[in-house]
Amino acid sequence: MSFIFHESCPICGNKNLKEFIRTNDYSITKKNFDLYKCSSCGFVLTQNIPNQESIGIYYKSDVYISHSDTNKGLINKIYHVARAIMLDKKAKLVEQISGIRKGKLLDIGTGLGYFPNHIKSRGWQVQGIEQDEQTRNQAIKSFNFKIESPEALYLMNNQEFDIISLWHVLEHVHDLAGYMKAIKSNLKDEGYLVVALPNSSSPDAKYYDKFWAAYDVPRHLWHWNPTTFEQFAIKNGFQLIEKKPMPMDAFYVSLLSEKYKGSNLPIVGGFIHGFITWFKSLNNSDLSSSVIYFLKKN
Ligand SMILES: [Zn+2]
């Protein structure tokens, strides 16, 4: 197993990275990982991450939720109900902000393929990219559109997508620069890159600290907030057009964080802190537990 120690900040290049929070892989291996923060731009990253070839074992779980269709347990049931509501909201939001209808969409990190399949039903042409072979094959079996491995992303050239979407995916990607370059070359000039990410400056992140479920180490390699993500976007040749909150995420993340914290009343605590973040994010997407960024090429 090989681990990567980051000597410098991938956003601003500063070499002064400082220890920030020690957290744990609560869901699968129970191993500790340290988060480091850039002293210049404030970007937070997971230090000593397993490299791309060896990170697979950190995903090996029946319960790793976005790759599973398990319906066991209350948290999973809540997740699946929320997902059904969110699919429709996401599709409508993409159409509303881009002003594009029935366009061509590439969904990177498509998982079981639910999002592209949903927007396809609204007249879109869709394709997917999925890293995990088993998940990819299951999605191909369920739905009738092209889903390829990430290698295909590097080989695509001028595919001219109207929308390229990454829903809670970029935080898992080792090769940030390579992905951003491939995305840029395959997005139409008037097209939109849509990126949803956990927000490490949200009230729930601050309250739960090392127990915050969306740190999800070592699977989450990078921990953006609206400030650091905008800097990242600019560095990669994009401009931020719009931010939207994902208010429902606060409830799920808070409930899971309560569980990691060993709370006696996870449902009560999770609801209260989910509600606080949800309420604060109503008028300020920068305070949402997760944020959707809409970007255009510069
Ligand atoms: Zn930095």
Residues whose N, C-alpha, C, O or C-beta is under 5 A from the ligand:
A	BS01	ZN	C9 I11 C12 G13 N14 C38 S40 C41 G42 F43
